Amino acid sequence: MTDTVKHMKWWGWGNDGVGFHHEDKPGFAPFVAEKVGLDLHTAERAVEPSFDDLDVPASTAPEAFVSALAGIVGDDHVSVDDLVRVIHTYGKSLRDLVRIRGNQILRSPDVVVYPADEAEVQQVVDAAVAADAVIIPFGGGSNIAGSLEPMPAETRTVVSLDLGRMRAVVDIDTDSGLARIQAGAQGPDLEAQLNSTGWTIGHFPDSFTHSTVGGWVATRSTGMQSDKYGDIADIARGLRVVRPGDVLVLRPLPSTSSGPSVREMILGSEGRLGVITEVTVQVHRVPEKRNIFAYFFPTWEAGITAMQAISESDASPSITRVSDAHETGFTMATSKTRSGFSKFTAETALPRIMKAKGWDLDKICLSFIGYEGSTAHAKHQKKLVDAIVKKHGGMGVGEGPGLLYDQKKFDTPYLRDFLLDMGAAGDVSETAAPWSKLLQVHDAVYAAADKAYAEIGVTGWIMSHLSHSYHSGACLYFTFAFVFQDDPLSEYDTVKNAIQQAFVDNDATISHHHGVGREHAPWLEEDISSEGVKVLTALFESADPGAHFNPDKVVAD
Ligand SMILES: Cc1cc2nc3c(=O)[nH]c(=O)nc-3n(C[C@H](O)[C@H](O)[C@H](O)COP(=O)(O)OP(=O)(O)OC[C@H]3O[C@@H](n4cnc5c(N)ncnc54)[C@H](O)[C@@H]3O)c2cc1C
């Protein structure tokens, strides 16, 4: 197997040996006990799953086909090994993790191939199409929408085409602020290469450490500083996509009116239109100043109204984020003993000031606002935002909590594995809606989750934040948790489905930045109308008549 490509744990998030610990967060165990009825002191922690316990479906790839692939990429870069195939079977959704830990692998890729460059990708694609095989492009494997798994009923050979060896920043057009990046470059790879010459992509999803630029494009990803840098749909200007027989080339243009946008068709295509080999992205000079300040609002309504006012104002922060009261409570409870919130948790001045203002401490909402640019620009933005926060009854509490949030943001994903170890679900659903609908969506999702918890008969937890503000609306991000009873997957579906249905019933989208895959496909028609689904189906069928590229994702075939 290619040893230059590093993969995440086959059974969980991130790097081997790294996990979540709560011993340094004294409020965490009591919080979990109160909110979901899980006693972390007595609950038995599951042992790390053993790969030997898995029943991995045997590879059905014909030997001659595997040899032909080896002839293209070299013997070291093609594998039918069980562990390698299992690593390429699922993404990292909760459903994926439950299935893989529970030995539920109905279909795995038959062979995994690691091409070195676009020419090899073209040869692999052509060989696979000629052999009537299925090709599933693989970036970092971090998706949480069921975008990677081969269909259980697939009888053809399934090839997982891993872009992991293609991770170079090829070239930077410094006059235009455009960088050509190979599609398999993961966040840290490409940011280090850009930073070395003073540039940044400005795209930092929570999965940054283990996801690729090709995957970001294929799933329409969003990073936490999107208010300044845009979503990947804004950042990705040029594309190279290997299709049977030739490469689809979209030059990096600032804008164009050359008909319906093929660039937009590739964005979010989840591997169905070909293999993205190179993305030309907008890059920016690493800002002189970058800081994140924390604020509190007396209520969720005040926080949302303030975020809208900021988006309508002359201020242009890089991050706008406000947590609802539940998420604020969670953040306080999970803070380390010595954290940016010590001012708050140790009955010091801050809570007293809030109480004196007539705030109900159970309703307060924590907000983070980021500023980037020259020192003068960042200072000016903060001044504009501070005035808006004040006008909406909020107060600033300095940079300490923001620094902590910034440092720890890529550690949070490990929490989900810890909860799974302890027998509990912890997962997310996210959406976007116009400003006028956000409160309604928020309340409807809470009601739907509570109803789902009652159906299962559990005490469940839900919390939310607003992030990624736009002129006309914003993203709402929900995190939910509950202790599994008898049937984890069906209980998870009950809660997840209720939340997704509440989105479409209240004029919100099925996903703001996680894509469609298999998980969100059941609601696609309610999201984009049946005519919209017909257009998408027609696109996939005509562009890929043999259904060779990741079939059954986004829309069912
Ligand atoms: C803990 C956690 C946090 C997350 N946080 C965020 C977040 O903040 N923002 C966000 O946007 N997403 C987030 N995600 C979701 C996920 O990281 C994104 O969907 C990401 O864009 C997937 O990239 P990847 O390289 O891992 O792609 P993969 O998971 O490998 O693939 C995803 C899909 O894209 C296709 N694909 C991948 N590479 C290519 C290519 N080169 N050509 C054609 N198709 C390709 C695959 O076939 C598949 O359909 C998170 C996920 C987790 C588990």
Ligand as a Chemical Component Dictionary entry (heavy atoms), coordinates in Angstrom:
data_LIG
# 
_chem_comp.id                   LIG 
_chem_comp.type                 NON-POLYMER 
_chem_comp.pdbx_formal_charge   0 
_chem_comp.three_letter_code    LIG 
# 
loop_
_chem_comp_atom.comp_id 
_chem_comp_atom.atom_id 
_chem_comp_atom.alt_atom_id 
_chem_comp_atom.type_symbol 
_chem_comp_atom.charge 
_chem_comp_atom.model_Cartn_x 
_chem_comp_atom.model_Cartn_y 
_chem_comp_atom.model_Cartn_z 
_chem_comp_atom.pdbx_ordinal 
LIG C1  C1  C 0 -16.065 16.317 12.332 1  
LIG C2  C2  C 0 -16.423 16.887 11.009 2  
LIG C3  C3  C 0 -16.438 18.259 10.839 3  
LIG C4  C4  C 0 -16.793 18.802 9.598  4  
LIG N1  N1  N 0 -16.806 20.157 9.441  5  
LIG C5  C5  C 0 -17.109 20.688 8.233  6  
LIG C6  C6  C 0 -17.121 22.097 8.040  7  
LIG O1  O1  O 0 -16.831 22.887 8.952  8  
LIG N2  N2  N 0 -17.423 22.560 6.798  9  
LIG C7  C7  C 0 -17.708 21.724 5.765  10 
LIG O2  O2  O 0 -17.966 22.192 4.677  11 
LIG N3  N3  N 0 -17.743 20.396 5.944  12 
LIG C8  C8  C 0 -17.442 19.851 7.124  13 
LIG N4  N4  N 0 -17.447 18.493 7.289  14 
LIG C9  C9  C 0 -17.799 17.625 6.168  15 
LIG C10 C10 C 0 -16.610 17.203 5.283  16 
LIG O3  O3  O 0 -15.388 17.469 5.892  17 
LIG C11 C11 C 0 -16.728 17.910 3.949  18 
LIG O4  O4  O 0 -17.835 17.370 3.253  19 
LIG C12 C12 C 0 -15.467 17.841 3.065  20 
LIG O5  O5  O 0 -15.627 18.790 2.057  21 
LIG C13 C13 C 0 -15.201 16.499 2.446  22 
LIG O6  O6  O 0 -13.906 16.521 1.870  23 
LIG P1  P1  P 0 -13.044 15.184 1.726  24 
LIG O7  O7  O 0 -11.791 15.544 1.050  25 
LIG O8  O8  O 0 -12.931 14.511 3.035  26 
LIG O9  O9  O 0 -13.981 14.356 0.734  27 
LIG P2  P2  P 0 -14.444 12.835 0.824  28 
LIG O10 O10 O 0 -15.181 12.609 2.079  29 
LIG O11 O11 O 0 -13.320 11.940 0.528  30 
LIG O12 O12 O 0 -15.470 12.801 -0.398 31 
LIG C14 C14 C 0 -16.668 13.509 -0.351 32 
LIG C15 C15 C 0 -17.381 13.422 -1.690 33 
LIG O13 O13 O 0 -16.637 14.137 -2.659 34 
LIG C16 C16 C 0 -16.203 13.279 -3.704 35 
LIG N5  N5  N 0 -14.834 13.654 -4.035 36 
LIG C17 C17 C 0 -13.777 13.762 -3.202 37 
LIG N6  N6  N 0 -12.686 14.144 -3.882 38 
LIG C18 C18 C 0 -13.062 14.276 -5.170 39 
LIG C19 C19 C 0 -12.382 14.611 -6.366 40 
LIG N7  N7  N 0 -11.087 14.911 -6.373 41 
LIG N8  N8  N 0 -13.085 14.621 -7.523 42 
LIG C20 C20 C 0 -14.399 14.327 -7.544 43 
LIG N9  N9  N 0 -15.093 13.998 -6.433 44 
LIG C21 C21 C 0 -14.424 13.971 -5.277 45 
LIG C22 C22 C 0 -16.315 11.874 -3.143 46 
LIG O14 O14 O 0 -16.523 10.921 -4.160 47 
LIG C23 C23 C 0 -17.507 12.011 -2.225 48 
LIG O15 O15 O 0 -18.681 11.918 -2.977 49 
LIG C24 C24 C 0 -17.117 17.932 8.527  50 
LIG C25 C25 C 0 -17.063 16.548 8.712  51 
LIG C26 C26 C 0 -16.733 16.034 9.940  52 
LIG C27 C27 C 0 -16.693 14.539 10.116 53 
# 
loop_
_chem_comp_bond.comp_id 
_chem_comp_bond.atom_id_1 
_chem_comp_bond.atom_id_2 
_chem_comp_bond.value_order 
_chem_comp_bond.pdbx_ordinal 
LIG C1  C2  SING 1  
LIG C2  C3  SING 2  
LIG C2  C26 DOUB 3  
LIG C3  C4  DOUB 4  
LIG C4  N1  SING 5  
LIG C4  C24 SING 6  
LIG N1  C5  DOUB 7  
LIG C5  C6  SING 8  
LIG C5  C8  SING 9  
LIG C6  O1  DOUB 10 
LIG C6  N2  SING 11 
LIG N2  C7  SING 12 
LIG C7  O2  DOUB 13 
LIG C7  N3  SING 14 
LIG N3  C8  DOUB 15 
LIG C8  N4  SING 16 
LIG N4  C9  SING 17 
LIG N4  C24 SING 18 
LIG C9  C10 SING 19 
LIG C10 O3  SING 20 
LIG C10 C11 SING 21 
LIG C11 O4  SING 22 
LIG C11 C12 SING 23 
LIG C12 O5  SING 24 
LIG C12 C13 SING 25 
LIG C13 O6  SING 26 
LIG O6  P1  SING 27 
LIG P1  O7  DOUB 28 
LIG P1  O8  SING 29 
LIG P1  O9  SING 30 
LIG O9  P2  SING 31 
LIG P2  O10 DOUB 32 
LIG P2  O11 SING 33 
LIG P2  O12 SING 34 
LIG O12 C14 SING 35 
LIG C14 C15 SING 36 
LIG C15 O13 SING 37 
LIG C15 C23 SING 38 
LIG O13 C16 SING 39 
LIG C16 N5  SING 40 
LIG C16 C22 SING 41 
LIG N5  C17 SING 42 
LIG N5  C21 SING 43 
LIG C17 N6  DOUB 44 
LIG N6  C18 SING 45 
LIG C18 C19 SING 46 
LIG C18 C21 DOUB 47 
LIG C19 N7  SING 48 
LIG C19 N8  DOUB 49 
LIG N8  C20 SING 50 
LIG C20 N9  DOUB 51 
LIG N9  C21 SING 52 
LIG C22 O14 SING 53 
LIG C22 C23 SING 54 
LIG C23 O15 SING 55 
LIG C24 C25 DOUB 56 
LIG C25 C26 SING 57 
LIG C26 C27 SING 58 
# 
